[in-house]
Amino acid sequence: MRGEAFAHGAATIVNAIATGKGAAFGIGLKTWAEVEIVSEKGVVAEIEGFEHEDPTLIRNCVETVLAHYSPDKELGARVKTRSEIPISRGLKSSSAAANAVILATLKAIGAEYESLEAIKIGTRCAIKAGVSITGALDDACASFFGGVVITDNRNETIIKRGLMPDGLKVLIHVPDFQIRKSRLPLDRIKSMKNIVEFAYERALMGDYFTAMTLNGLAYSAALNVDQDIAVRALSKGAKAAGLSGTGPAIVILIDEEQLDDFLGEFEDVKFIVTDIYNGELCSHEKGDWQ
């Protein structure tokens, strides 16, 4: 039995660590998963190109799906993932990997499921694996559904869904270092609670650009991440710019027609250029390992 699936990355509008409530939107970068079910217990996982990365999240996801949907069978799996999403940079690589692996496993065993139930398997496994503080329901839902998703992560509820405006490009600057969840200065992050709550209120009102920029400034200050590129981007007409997740990636939103001129102003900076993912369909409906 074999299943293949993919899920999208996402970017932060409001990071949930300070308050337990967050917001995110889907982006065009993807993670793919291929799962082969075997008759021996145990999960063997390969993260293509990142063999040094800990596969605990992947194993947890597969084991949880098998235990929940095939409790009477002694099954294991061989799992392979590959991704366009930089790992541990704030671009929801863990959420995308969990979604893709869970969906591929469900497809492999032919299980019927509800979307939010599948997503919550991933968020709970992420906490267990130590790759998320809150479970990142906002990130996982944005990865799965696309568009904007605003959540209460502590209560595992979706508060509101929406769409990002058309005609935007996503520019991502990815510094050459990682920020691991185990090393976060939680006291400094929680000191930004009032600012982050205001950003969350703006997101609820549909003012995603202000929310994203304000959140980015607050978390950059808490994490001591350089804000120069985000500020420069805003000065050159970006709609929004700020730290995504706990960084260090900086995500910038600009009008499509501004792209060439904007990149010309930043010849000293490397960007990944991608699109917003506003779509509803995900891998279990499209089935794509391309």
C-alpha positions, 0 to 999 in steps of 0.5 A: 500500500502506497500513498503520495501527497503534498502540502504548502508552506505558509507565512506568519501574519501573527505568531501565536507564541506570545498569546496562544492566538495566531494567523498565517497564510499559505505560500507557493512552496511545497513539501512532498511525502511518499509513504509505503505501508509495510507489515513490520512495525516501525517507521523508517523516515528519510528527509531527502537532502537533510539526512541530519534532521531529526525525523521524530515528527514524521515518525510520530505522525505516521504512528499516530495515523496508523494507531487511530485508523488501523488499530487492529493491524500490526503495520509500519511504514517507509517514508520519504519527504522532499521539500522546497521549504527551508527548514527551521527558518519560520516558513512552516516546514514542520507543518507542511511536512506533518500535513503531507505525511499524514495525508500520504499515510491516510491515502496509503491505508484508504482511510476516510477522515475529516480535514481538521481531524487530520490537521490536529494529528499533526499539531499534536505530534509537533508539540510532542516532537518539540518542533512547536510551542503551541502546535501551530494550528494557524500554520498547519491550517494555512498550509492545508487549506490555503488563504488566511487562517486565524486561530486560537491554538490553545483551544484548537479552534479556527476563529476565521478564514479569509483570502489574501488580495490578488496581484501580490508576490511573496519575497522571502529572505532566508538568512543562513542560520536556523532558530530552533524552538528549544532555544527561544527566549520565551520571557522576551517573547511574552513581553510583547503580548500587548503588541501582538494582541493588537496585531491579532485584532488587526488581523481579525478586522482583515488588515493583514498587512498592518498585522503582519508588519507589526507582528514582525517588528515585535518578534524581531525585537524579542528575538534580536533579529535584524529588521533592516531588510524589512524596514528597507522593503517598507520604504520601497513600497512593500505592502507588508514585511516582517519576520515569519514565525520565529525566523530568521526568514523575512517575508515581504509582500509586494504588488506583482507589477513592482517585482522587477523594480523592487528586486533592482533595489535589492541587488545585494539581497537574495530572495526566494520569489513565490506566490500566495497560496489561496486555494482550497484543494490540497494533496489528498484531492490532487495527488501530486508527487511532481 
